Each structure stands twice: as structure tokens, then as C-alpha cells.
């Protein structure tokens, strides 16, 4: 019966080995749980103290694509254009000579920009929708761009590269400044009219401002 005894010893040895393996797994699991618990406690402590935590960093990274910085209004060109005719605010002594052109914007209601007498590309001042494209005998081709509460009308264009209904991004080329019958002395130029909530405003007053800032004024 010696062989039988050896078999029993082997079995008990195997049983003990299995028990030790189980114990080791349990102990390791407890150690792991304790480590996770401690780490969580440390991170919670840090967040209570206002220090950045790993989880907060991850959240910020995930939120970035959803909350881009709001666009600021840019000038409608990338060249060093000059102001040829400034916006008139109706001060005494300034005479509006063009009342007969009541159905179109008058020169006093916008700004004319020129660039060494050359035609130059015109870009979208904000992302928005092309709400109108038209051609006028006096003012040449024009594009109306609606961006929330702002409407920009860009006139005296020799070329228009967008169509009514197009969605454009800020900086997209929408046309090219040209000449028009209304202001032949200026040569190639852009006539810009800016409206905020339906009221014509000085185009320069909205540059570098966001729609939120403009709406809060």
C-alpha cells in the first residue's frame, strides 16, 4: 500500500498548491483594490484642493472639439488695403447727395477700401450663409453674407465666387474687388456695409469682436 500513500501525498500537495494559488490571487486582488482605492482617494483629495487631476485633464481634452473659440470679425481682405471713403455718422455738415438711390445703399453708409488701384480678393468676415448675390448697374456685383445678427454687404465686385445659399467659413474667398459706375474715381475698390440686427453700423466698429460681444452691447 505504499503506492497508495504516495498518491494521497501527491493529491494533498496539489490541493495545497491550488489553495495557495487561490490565496495568492485573492491577496493580489486585495492589494490591487487597495491601490485603486488609495489612488482614487488621492485624486479626490487633489480635486478638492483645486489641483488638476488626470480625469479632469481627460475631460478637457474631450471637450475641446465641441467648444471652439468664437470667431472674431475680421476685415474682408488679406492685403494692406486703405480706407478711401470712411463711414459717415451723420454729423452736421455732411450732406447726403444720393437720396434718389433710396433702393440701394448710399456711400455714406459704409466704407470704401482700395489697394493701389488693383483688384484684390474679398474674404468672408465671419462664417455664415450667402443670403444674396446680385448685380446692380450702379454698384456692380455684390454679395450679402448673413452671420447670426450681422449682415455684411460687399459691393463693387468684379468677380463673385459664391452662390446664394452657400455656407462659407471665415476667410473663404467670396469674390474680387472691382470698379463700379457709382464710384468711378476710386478705381478698383470694395464698398462694405455692415448691419447689426437690421441697423447699419460703422464696419470698423465690429472688427475683432465676436457675435456674443456685439449682441451684448
Secondary structure, 3 states (H helix, E strand, C coil): CHHHHHHHHHHHHHHHHHHHHHHHHHHHHHHHHHHHHHHHHHHHHHHHCCCCCHHHHHHHHHHHHHCCCCCCCCCCCCCCCEEEECCCCCCCCCCCCCHHHCCCCCHHHCEEEECCCCCCEEECCCCEEEEEEEEECCCEEEEEEEECCEEEEEEEEEEECCCCCCEECCCCEEEEEECCCCCHHHCCEEEEEEEECCEEECHHHHCCCCHHHHHHC
